[in-house]
Amino acid sequence: MRLIPLSLAVFGASLLAGAALALSSRSASAAGSPPSAGGDASGVGGDAGRTFGIAPSSTLTLANAPVDPLTASGRELMLAAGRLSGEARERLLLAAILGGNHPPLEWIPLSLPVPSQPGRTVTVGVLADYLRVGRTSPVRVPLWPSTAQRAADHFRAMLPPKAMVDTIWRAAMIKVAPRSMQPRDGASRESGVLTVEHDDHVNAAIGGRVGLIAGQKKDIIVGGAIVRNPGKVIIYGWHRTSGEPIQPASAVHSARYVDYSHGTRLLHGEAVVDGRAVALADVLADPALAPAITGSEGTLSLAAMRYSV
């Protein structure tokens, strides 16, 4: 498959020219504003919101939180979250995300050939890096799939299918070699300590470069495996620099499992097809267009596009 990376300016212009909906290269401000997609500022709306029938997200408030989720740095959030367990951890991190305590989201457009229709493409916006928490000292945040799904809904976005993870790696301007961390006393695989340390290694490898980055995390993916494995998280990726993924698509872990190696990569909820904005969910349900994104998996049912929340 030949990838045709487009400039952000060209991608934004194509949307403005072809539809009333605009994809901004910086879709979330420091205050947490969602991408412009025809809905309101609740974080859910437009075609994708109507397709999924999801309710608008709102900022969560937490009683007795160890840190303020709206003002704490990413490092403070992850270390505090690591001292919590289960639902409390996820609620703290989700409160930060929904409350806008994260860096601006940068969408990188990729133009993907439609296999059965030479010359036709689907242009998809992909998050340049994995979702992070903290406006200051941001950290790539491992999440349960249900929490990752709520974050995706908030940004009018979707989690990637398996084939799209490979596509993103091939298109990435910056490829980071996976870094495995050794758990120790006081720093389990699930701990905030190991997550922050791993993030430091990733940042050192990136070295301040900007652009589409891949290889630094395993992805939470969507697809038919969600339907076949209820109550599980499907993870895939962590590509070596050779392009070989360390992690094959796996449903071995419970949907309440997370560790430092997991990441949440988002796809913008709208794509550009034939010069107009189309809900990505509709693209994934189209027999001709879906393989541009899902490869041999083909079309996805609504149930295969999202985790239960």
N, C-alpha and C positions, 0 to 999 in steps of 0.2 A: 504494500500500500504506500503510495507517495503522499506525504504530508505537505501541505502548503501553508506554512505559518503566515498569517497576515499581520500587518501593523495594527495596533490598537486604534489608530486614527481611521484606517480604512474600514475596520470592523464596525466602529461606531457610526461612521458615515453611511455604511450600507444599511444599517438599521434605520437611521434617520430618513434615508431616501426611500426605503422600501416599506416602512410601517410607521405607526404612530408611537411605537415603543422603542426606547433607546437603551443600548447597553453601554454603560459607562465603564471606562477603564478603572475608575476608582468608585466602586458601587456602594461602599459603606463608609461613611464619614467617621470621624473620631467619636461622634455621638451615636454611632451605630445605625445610621440610616440605611435601609435595605436598598437593593438594586432597583432602578426605575424599571418597572415592568407593568405599568398600567393599573396597579392596585394602589392602596393607600399606604400610609407609613406604618401600618401595623406589622409589616414584615411578611405578610402572606396576601397574595392577590393575583390579579392577572389570569391568563389562561391556565397556568400550572396550578394555581390555587383552586380554580373552579374544577379542573380535571380531578384533582385529588380530593376535593371536598374537605379541605383542612380548615380548622378554625384559626382565626388570627392569634398569633403569639403575643404575649405581653411580658413585661419584665417581671421576674420572680422576686419576691422579697423573702428573706430568710430571717428567722429568729435565731439569735445566739450564734450567728456565723462567726467562725474564727477570724476572718478578715472581711472587709467590705468588698463584696464582689464587683462593685461599680468603680472602685478607685484603686484597689490593690494592683501591684505590678504582676506581671505574668509569673515571675519566680515566686512571689509571695503566695499567689493563688495556688500554684501547683504544689508547693510545700505544705500549705494548709490543707489542700484537698487530700494529699497523701496521708494526712493524719486522721482523715475521716474514712468511713467505710460505706460501700454500697450506695444507697439512695442519697445519703447526705452528701457524698462526694460529687455525684452527678448533678445534684441540685445546685451546689455552689458554682460549679463550672458553667452550667447552663445559665444561671443568673448572670454571670459575667458576660456571656455571649449575647444573650437577649438584651442585656442592659447596655450594650455598646462598648464594653471594656475589651476591645480587641483592636488590632491594627486595621487600617482600611483594607478591604478586599480588592485584590488586583486580578482582573480577568484577562487571560491571554487567549486570543481567538485562534482556533485551528480549523482549517478548511479541509474536510475529509471527503475523498471521492466516494460516490455512490457506486458500489461494485457492478450493479446490473445496468447502470445508465452512464456510460462514458461521457465525460464532460460535465456532469452534474455533481454538485457538491453540497454538503451540509456543513455549515460553519458553526462551531460550538465554542463557547467561552469556558475555559477551565481555570480554576484557581491556580495562581502562579506558584503557591506554596501550600502546605497543609494548614488547616485552620489553627489559629493561635489565640491565646487569651493574654490580656494585658496590653494596655496602650504603651506602657513602659516595660522594658525588659520582657518582651513577649516570648511565650513558650508554645511550641506545637503541642496540642492538647489531645491526649488519648481519651476516648469516650466510649461508653456503651453504644451499641448500634441505635438503640432507641433515642439516646441523647443526641447522637450525630444526626439522626433523622429529624429531630425537632429543630436542631440548628439549621439543617438544610431547608426545612419548611420556612423557617424565619427569614432566610435570605432568598426565598423563592428559587431554590436551587435543588439539585438532585445529587445523590451519591453515584459513583461511576460503575458501570458494568465492567467485568473482567477485561474484555478486549480493549476498553478505553484506557485502562491502567497501562497496558502495553503501548498503546498509541501515544499516551502522554510521555512515557519514558523515551520513546524513539524521538519525539519532537523536542524534548527538553534541551534547552541551551546549556543548562548546568546539570551534570550528572554526578551525584554524590555516592561514593562507595558505602554500602551498608556498614553500620558499626554496631556490633553485638556487645551488650553490657553484661557483666557478671554480677548476679545478685550477691549480697552479703548481709551480714547482720545489720539491721537498721536500714537496709536498702533492698527491698524485695523487687521483683519484676513489676509489681503494681505500684510501687512507691513513687511519691513525688520527687524524692531525692534522685532516684535513678532516671526519672523522666527529665529532670533539669540537667543532670550530668550529660545525658545523651544529647539533649538539645544544644548544650555547649559544644560538644564534638561536631554536631552537624553545622552549627554556625561557623566554627573554625574551618571546616572543609569548604563551605560556601565562600568564605573570605570576603564578604561584602559584595559579591557579584549579584546582579539582579537579572530577572528573567524567569522563564519557566524552569522550575527545579524539580528533579525526580531522583529516586533512589534512597531517600532518607527515611522513609517509613513504609510499613505495610498498609494497604488500603482496606477500609471497610467497603465491600462491594455489594452491588445489587445484582439481581438476575434470578433465574429459575431456582437456584439453590436456596433462596429464601423460602420459597414455597415448599420445597422438598425437605427442608430442615427447620421446621418451626421451633422457636425458642433458642436458636443458635445465631452466632455472629459469623458471617462469611468474610474471611480475610484472604488477601492475595497480594503478592508483589515483593517489595524490598529487593529490587533488581540489582544484581552485581553490575559492574561496569561493562561486563561482556554482554549484558542484556538478559542474562538468565535470572529468573526470579528465585530468590531463596525460598520464599513461601508459596507453595502451590495453593490453588484455591482450596480452602479448608473450612469445614463446618464442625471441627472437633470441639470448639469452645462454646460454652453457654453464652447467651446474649447478655449475661451479667458479668462477663469476663473482660478485662482490659489489661494491657501492660504497656510499658514505655515505647514499644516498637510500633504501636498502632497509631494511625493518623486518619484524619478526615479531609479528604480532597473533595471539592465540590465542582459540579458542572452547573453553569448558569441555566436557569429554568427555561430560557428561550434560545432557540437556534435561528440561523438565517438560512432559508431555502428559497431559491429562485428570487432573491432580492427582497424577501419579506420575512418578518419575524413570525416564528411558529413555536408553539409550546413544545418543549423537548419531549414531554410525555407523549405528544401526538406523533413526533418523529419516531419514537421507540415503538409505537404501535403500528407503524406503517411498514408493510412487508418489503417495499422497495427501499425505503430510506433507512430503516433500522440497522441493517448490516454495516452501514458506514460507521456506526458507533459500537455495535454489539458483536460484529464479526459473524462467526458461524452460528452464534446463539439465535440470531434473528430477532423477531419481534418479542417484546416483553409484555406480559399482562400487567395490569395495574398492581396486582398483589406482588409481582416480582420486582416492581420499581421502588418499593419502599418497605422499611421495617415498621412493625407495630410500635406505637408510642404510648 
